[in-house]
Amino acid sequence: MKSPSTAPRHALASVVSALLATVLLMAGCSAPSRSQTPLDDATAGGTTAQGAPEGFESYYSQSLEWSDCGGGFECATASAPTSWQDAGSDPIELALKRHTATGERQGSLLVNPGGPGGSGVDYVTSSWEGMGEKLRGAYDVVGFDPRGVGRSTAVRCFDDERKDQSLAADFDTTEAGLAAMADEYAAWGAACAENTGELLGHVDTQSAARDMDMLRAVLGDEKLNYLGFSYGTQLGATYAGLFPGRVGAMVLDGAIDVTLDSDEVSEGQAAGFERALRNYVADCQAGSGCPLTGDVDAGLKQVRDILDHAFDSPYPTSSGRRVTQSLAFYGVAVTLYDQRSWPVLTQAIEEVTTQGTGDAFLYLADFYNDRNADGSYATNSSEAFRAVSCLDSRGTEDVAQMQAEAEQIEEVAPTVGRFFSYSGLTCHDWPAPVVDQEFDLSAEGAPPIVVIGTTQDPATPYEWAEKLAGTLDSGSLVTYDGEGHTAYGRSNSCIVDAVDGFLVDGTTPEDGLTC
């Protein structure tokens, strides 16, 4: 099964309390191994004064037609080439949504919520009110769906019924079980190739970063101002590596360590989710009416027993669908992105332990996977996640090495480690090769870039923010001491003041600031 993705998404409606101010989906954010020469104003031969690579001038000079799309927002569609290496490739569409500055405008601010596969169009809609007043006054805040995602020209794979089957599927780690898992992932690839076509080989992170540079020019900005969350930090760091001289004010929140390979990402996330689950259990047991008895270790074992039971005997629900182990894990994982959703996990655990039914877990799993009540899917986040990740980086498919890594992951994450193991099979027989792209990950020559890490972040562990801030030549680390995934818009005024002061006033926070 896929591990959690890194995309803060739209707010989850509360069941008991506010369930997730921003949730992300990640199964292994992948580290790039990039190959093109950085395109910068000072070094990029063959570019125009506006920064367009030779042959792509029409994309950089296009005019957007903005139209009112409700709620004070405007929408538009931009064109981009399928391949940034082939000016003659067919154009694709990029969906945009913006709220114009409420005060004296300084420029545009592109935002990305993560994933890969998160919709920036949805994000700007749901997050606008939660952004700092100073930021909203100074910028046109622009959300975009990256290539392959959502309302842009999208990756398409399974139909809804087949997707249901795949997301609910459980596999053991016997030889036969691993072979079945590999076959299922290969089926994803075959379906994506059949239903997506040529674009499937061009939804990598570098191509999306090149789209952002084109959008910068089309929006009329000399420099790119950017706020990226989770996987959006990898996208931002990739942009900075490709175009260091075109970086404006950039904030990367919930940072990914771009030096890690996908196997190392899996182990780091396993440890992060185990730590967050331990914190949840301790908090639950400190209150009244917690269904998890004994000490924290005993409580964690009870959670594992619930997951094991779902593998052997999936929980029935009132809908007729059954909660498999995979669906139960999605239900656990989604609540760990924000501590305000912990009471909902308690409710789900209480239901399965007292009634033997899994309606609450199914609700949470469906939210995680963007599944509507009628069986349709609201987004293509699962498809885009696989497609982007498999182009950026792949783990080993050597079974002996995966088994050794699985044992190591189980040591650091005995409750949830199994769900992060054997991730090398995710891209088994993927029909497009890894993109061989190289650029300077240190982004030498870029102005200060603010990197934010949350100390108890499950999906992008704090250590990753420390590493990204150190990898970037101009990185400045800001720490949010708290639970959950990402910080801006869901933490405290200290973070808001630091981010808005940097983006609007140009005041770089002191490196090492803790909020």
N, C-alpha and C positions, 0 to 999 in steps of 0.2 A: 504494500500500500504506500501511498505517497506520504511523506512526512509533512508537517505543517509548513505552509508557505509564509512568505514575509510580506503581507500586504495589508496595511490597516485599511479596513473597508468601512462602508457606511455603518452608522450606529445600529446596533441590534435592539429591537424593541424589548422592553423589560417584560419578564415573566414574573419575577419576584421583586427584582430591583433593576436598576439600569444595567443592562447586560453588555456592554462593550461600547465604550465611546469610540474606539477604533480597533477593529479586529483585523488580523492578517492571516493569510493562508500560506504557509510555506513548506515546501518539501525540499529542502535543500537549496538555498540560494547558492548559485554556483559562482566560483571565482573565475574571472576571465583569464585567458592566456592569449593576449591580443597580438595582432600582427601588422598593421598598417603604419606608415609614417605619420606622426602627429600632424594634423592640419592646423597651422597657426598663422596668424597674419604675418609674422616675421619669417616663417620658414616654409610655408606651403607654396611651392611652385605650382603654377597652373591655376591659381584661384583669382577671382575678381576682387576688386576693392571691397565689395560687400561680403566676401568670404565664400562665394560659391565655387565648388570644384569645377574645373573645366568640363563643359557639356551639360552641367546641371543648373545653368543660370536661370532658366525659366522657372524652376521650382523656387529658387531663392527670391525671385522678383514677382511672384504671383500675388494677386490681391485677394484678400478674404472678404466674403460677403457675410457680415454678421446680421443675424435676425433675432428678434425678441423670442425667447423660449420660456418665459414665465419666471415669476419670483425675483425679478430684477436681473436675471441672467440673459446673456446673449450666446447664441450658438453659431458655429461655422464649420466648414469642412475644408481642410487643406489637402493638397496632392503631394505625394512623395513617390520616388521611383521604387519599384520592387527591389532593385539592387542598386546600392550606391557605388558598385563597381561597373555598372553597365547603364550608361545614360539612355540607351535605347530600350531599356526594360519597361514593361507596362506600368502605368501609374497605379498607385493604390490610394485609398482615402484615409485621412486622419481626422477623427472627430474632436472638436474643441468646444469648450464651454467656459465663459468668463463672467466675472462680475467686475465692472469697471470701478476704478478708485473712487472712494467717497469724498476725498479731499483733493489736495494739490498732488497731481499725478507725477510719479517719478519714473514710471515705466511699467513693464509687464513682469509678473512673477509666475514662472511655470511651476506646477506642483505635480508630484507623482506619489501615489499612496503605497506602492510596493507590489508584491506578488512574487515573481513576475505573473502578470495577469490581472492586476488591480486596475480598475477604471478611474482615471483622473477626472472624467466627466462626472461620474457619480460622487467622487470624493469632494470636488469643489462645491457641489450642491449641498452635501451634508455637513461639510466642515466650515463653510463660510462664516456662520455666526459664531463659531468657536475660536476664530482667529483673533489676534490682537487688534484692538481698534486702530492703533497706529499703523499697522501693516495694511489693514483694509483701506485706510485713508490714502496711503501712498501708492498702492499698486493696483493695476488691473490683475486680478488673480485668475490665472488661466489653467484649467484642467484639460488634459488631453488623454485620449485612449491610445497607448502605444500601438505600433503596428502589430497586427495579429490579435488585438484585444477589443472586446466589446463592440462599440459602435463604429470603430475603424474597420478597415478590411480585416476580417477576423479568421483565425484558425478554426476549422470545423472538423470534427472527428466523428464520434458515435452519435446515434440518435438518443433520445432521452431514456428510452427503456433499456437500451444496451449500456448506457452510462450508469443507470441505477444499478445494474448487475455488477458492473466493474467496481464501482466505488464501495459496494457492500461486500465484495469478495474477500474471503479469508484464505490464507495459505500457511501451511506449516513449513518447517525448514528441513524436512526430509528431502532426499534427492528428487523424488517425484513432486513434492510441493514446490521446490525451487524451480523445477522445469515448468510447472504450471504457471508460476508467477512470471517467468520469463516469457512464456507464450502469451499471457494476458497483456503484458507491456508491448510486445511485438504487435499485438492486435490493435492497440492504440495507434502505434506508428503507421500501420497499414491504412487504418481508417482516416487518420489525419492527412496522409499523402493523397488518398483518393479524393477527399472532400475539400482539401485546401489548395492543392496544386503547387505551383512554383514558389509561392510566398513562404511555404513551410521552411524552406532553406534560408530565409532572409529575415527571420524575426529575432535574431540574436541581439544582445545588448548593445553592441557597437553600432549596428544599423539604427537602433532606436535613438542612440546618442547623436548620430548624424542627423536624424529627423529633428531632434531638438535644436541643433544648430541652424537648420533651415527655418524652423519656426521662429527662432530668435530674430533672424533677418526679416522674415515676413511680418512679424509683430513690430518691427521698426526699432529694435534694440541693438546697440553696438555690442553690448556684453549680455551674457545670459545670467539672469537672476533666477534662482532656483531653490525650491524647498522640497526635499525628497525624503521619504520615509521607508525604512526597511529595505526591500530590494531597490527602492528608489534611491538609496544611498549608493548602491553599486552602479546604477545608471548615472548618477551624478558624478561619481568618481571616474567612471569611464569617459564621460564628457570632458572632465577636467584633464584627463590624460591625453585625450585627442586634441583638445583645443585650449591649452592652458592660458593663452593670451586672450581668450574670449570669455573667460570666467568673470562674472560680475560678483554679486553677493550670493554666496552659496551656503546652504545649511543642510547637513546630512544627519537625520535623526533616526535612531535605531539602527546603528551602523553595522554593515557587513565587513568582515575582514576579507578584502579582495585578494589576499595572498593565499587563501586556503583553497584546496581542491574540494570536490564535492563530498568525498569520503570524510574529510576533516570537518566539513560543515555539518554532516550528519551527526558525528560524535559530539560536536559542540552544542548542537540543538538538543540532543538527547539529554545532556547534562543540564541544559537550561530549563527544559520542561520538567525534568525530575526535581530540580531545585524549586521551581514554582509550585509544583504539586505538593512538595513537602511543606512549603510555606502555607499553602491552602489548608492542608490537614491540621497543622498546628493551630491555625486561626479557627478552624471549625471546632476543634476539641477544646479550645479556650472558651468557647461560648456555650450556650445551653442547647440541648436537643440535638447535638451532633450525632449522626448515625454511625460514625466511625469511632469505635471504642478503643480503650487502652491508650498506649503512648503513640507517638508519631510513627514509629516503625510499624507498629501493629496496624495503625490506620492505613498506611501505605500498602501493607499486605492485603488489607481488605479491598482496596481499590484494585489491586492486581487480581484478586480472586473474582471480582466482578467482571473484569475483562476476560479472564480465563473462562468463566462460566458462559460468556457470550460467544466464545469460540466453540465450545462444546454444545451449548443449547441456546441459540439466539433468543433474546427476549421478545415475547409477543407484544403487539401494540394494538390499540383500538382501530387503527387503519388497516390492519391485516398484514402490513409489512413487519418484518422482524429485524431486531437490532443485533447485527452481527458484531464480532469483535472490532472490525474496522470502524463501523459506525459508532460503536461505544467509545472508541478512542477519539474519534473526531469530536464527540460530545464532551469528553474530558478536556481535550486540547483547547477548544475554542473558548472555554471559560477562563483559561489561564492567561489570556491576553490582557485582562483588566480585572483587578480585584473586586470591582463592583459587581462582577458577574459570579463571584464565588457562591453566593446564596443559591443561585440557580443550579450549580453543580451539586450542592447539598440536597436540593429538592430531587434531582435526578437519582442520586445515590439512595436517598430514602425510599423513592418509589420502587427501585429494583430490589432493595433489601426487604421491604415490608410487603410489597404487592407482587413482586416477580414480573412486573411489566416495565416496558421501556419507552413510554410515550415522551417523557421529558428528554431522554437521551436522543430519541429520534428527531425531536424538534431541534435540538442543538446541532446534531449532525447535518440536518438539512440546511440550517443556517450557514454552517461552515462551508457546505458545498454549493450554496446559492440555489437550492432546490425549492421551487414553489410548491404550494399545497396541491396543485393540480397535476404535479408530476413533471412539469416543464422546468427548465433551468433558466434563471434570470440572467446569468452571465456565462461566458466561456472561460472562466478563470482556471478550471482544471485543465482544459485543453491548452491554453496559452502557457500555463505553468510548465507543462511537459515540453512544449515546443521550444520555448526560450531556453529552459535549463539544459535540454539535450544538445542545443547548439553551442552553449557557452562552455560547458564542462561536463565530463562524465566520470563516474567512479569505476573502479576495477570490476570486471566481470569474472575474475579468477575466483572460483568457488572457495578454494582453500584460504585465500587472502580474505575473502568476505567473511568466512567463518571465524577466522582469527579476529577480525575487526568486530564481529558481532559479540564475541566473548568480551572484548575490551569495552564495548559500549554497554553491555549488560552490567559490567562492574561499576561504571559511573552512573548508570541509570537502571537499577534493577526493576523498577516498576514499569517504565515506558520504553526502555531501550530497544525492545524487539521491534518497535514501530519505526525505528530509524536505521535498522540493520538491513543488509543486502540491498542498499540503495543503488548499487552498481547495476542492478537489473532494470532500473527505471527506464533506461534508454536502450534496452536490448533490441537489436535490429531496427533502430531508429532510421528512417529512410533518408535523412540528410546528415552530412558529416559535421563534426565539430568545426566551428569557424576558427581558422588559424589566424589570429590577429594579435599583434603586439603593439603596445604603446607604453609610454612611461607612466607606471602606476603612481609614481611620486608626484606627477603633475608639476614638475619643476617650472617655475616662472609664473605660476598662478598666484593670485592675491590670497589673503587669508581665507580659509575654508573652515567653517564651524562644524564640528562633529559632536553629536550628542549621544550619550549612552545612559541607559537606565540600569541601575545596579542589579535588579532582580528580573531583568527582561528574559522571558523564556525563549523567544524565537531568534533574537539576535543578542546573544550574551554580552554582557558589559565588556568583557575582555576584547571582543571584536572592535568595539568603539575605540578602546585604547590603542589597538593595533592600527586601525585605519588612520587615526589622528597622527600616529607616528610614521606611517607609510607615506602619507601626503606631506610633501615638502613644507607646505604652509598650513598644516592642520592645527586647529586649536580645539582642545577637548573641553566639553561642558558635561558635567555629571548630574543626572537626576537620581537622588537617593530614594528609591521607591520600587513598587511592584509594577508589573505590566509591561506592555510592549510600546515603545516610543514614549515621548514626553510632551512635545508641544501640542497644546490643545487638550491635554488630559492630566496635567500634573499640577503646576502652581505658578504663581505670578513671577517668581524668580526666573523660570524658564521663558515665560512669555516676554519679560522685559529684556532678557539676554538676546533672544531671537529677534524681536522687533527692533531693539536698539541697533543690532548689527545690520539687519536688512534695510532699515529705513535711514538710520543716522550714520551708518558706517562705523560704529563703535565695536571693535572686536572684543568679545569677552576675554577676560584674563584666562589664559590657558590653565586648566585645572579647576576652574570655577565649579563648586558643588552647590546644587540647589536642593 
